[in-house]
């Protein structure tokens, strides 16, 4: 199923809708990208990033996007992905930060390795 050259594709229409109806994403430093918009299957995949990563209201934004797009007659399935903020640090099981510093004591390192000694004031 192809559109005439004058009609925007499903992906272009979703991107235009995102820019028009979800300006809060950019206003909060977030980004959005339509990764897939298949008019044959009706599947749409959107990824949010930037400020959306770790945002406490990203689930509300995700829900609003899904709720609207699923009402479009040509869309059967909507997936909105938002990366977990811990992913960039390797998650809670990563022993070191991305800077290579021991995360003991809130990232200050191991007490013994930075203890200047008993003579230090």
C-alpha positions in Angstrom: 0.0 0.0 0.0 1.7 3.2 -1.1 0.6 6.8 -0.9 0.6 9.1 -3.8 3.5 11.4 -3.9 1.4 14.3 -2.6 0.4 12.4 0.6 2.8 12.2 3.5 3.7 8.6 4.7 2.4 7.2 8.0 5.8 7.9 9.5 5.8 11.5 8.4 2.2 12.0 9.7 3.2 10.5 13.1 6.3 12.7 13.2 4.3 15.8 12.4 1.7 14.9 15.0 4.5 14.4 17.6 6.0 17.8 16.8 2.6 19.5 16.9 0.8 17.8 19.8 3.7 16.8 22.1 5.8 20.0 22.3 6.4 19.2 26.0 9.0 16.6 25.0 11.2 19.2 23.4 10.4 21.8 26.1 11.8 19.5 28.7 14.9 18.6 26.8 13.6 15.4 25.4 13.8 13.9 21.9 11.5 11.7 19.9 12.0 9.5 16.9 9.6 7.4 14.9 11.6 4.2 14.4 8.9 2.3 12.5 5.5 3.1 11.0 4.4 0.2 8.9 1.1 1.0 7.0 0.8 -2.8 6.1 0.8 -4.1 9.7 -0.3 -0.9 11.5 2.7 -1.1 13.8 4.3 2.2 15.1 7.4 2.3 17.2 8.5 5.6 18.8 11.6 6.1 20.9 11.9 8.9 23.4 15.3 10.1 24.7 17.3 13.1 26.0 15.4 14.6 28.9 12.8 11.8 28.7 15.3 9.3 30.0 14.7 9.0 33.7 11.9 11.6 33.7 9.3 10.9 36.4 6.4 11.8 34.0 7.6 9.9 30.9 5.1 7.2 31.6 2.3 9.8 31.3 3.8 11.1 28.1 4.1 7.5 26.8 0.5 6.8 27.7 -0.8 10.0 26.0 1.1 9.1 22.8 -0.2 5.5 22.8 -3.8 6.6 23.6 -4.0 9.0 20.7 -2.2 7.0 18.0 -4.1 3.8 18.6 -7.3 5.8 17.6 -5.9 6.3 14.1 -7.7 3.8 11.8 -4.4 2.8 10.1 -2.6 2.0 13.4 -3.1 -1.3 15.2 -0.2 -1.3 17.6 1.8 1.4 19.3 5.0 0.9 21.2 6.8 3.8 22.9 10.2 3.1 24.3 11.9 5.2 26.9 15.4 4.2 28.1 15.9 3.7 31.8 18.2 6.3 33.3 20.3 3.5 34.8 21.0 1.9 31.4 23.8 4.4 30.7 25.5 3.5 33.9 25.0 -0.3 33.4 22.2 -0.6 35.8 22.3 -1.1 39.6 24.5 -4.2 39.4 27.4 -2.4 37.7 30.3 -2.2 40.2 31.8 1.0 38.8 30.5 4.2 37.4 31.1 5.0 33.7 34.0 7.2 34.9 35.7 4.1 36.4 35.3 5.3 40.0 34.2 2.8 42.7 30.6 3.6 43.6 31.1 2.8 47.3 30.0 5.6 49.6 27.8 7.2 46.9 30.6 7.4 44.3 33.3 8.8 46.6 35.4 5.7 46.3 36.6 3.2 48.9 37.3 5.0 52.2 40.6 3.2 52.7 42.0 4.2 49.3 41.4 7.9 50.0 42.1 8.1 53.7 45.0 10.5 54.1 46.2 8.9 57.3 46.1 9.6 61.0 48.2 12.8 60.8 45.9 14.5 58.5 43.8 17.4 60.0 
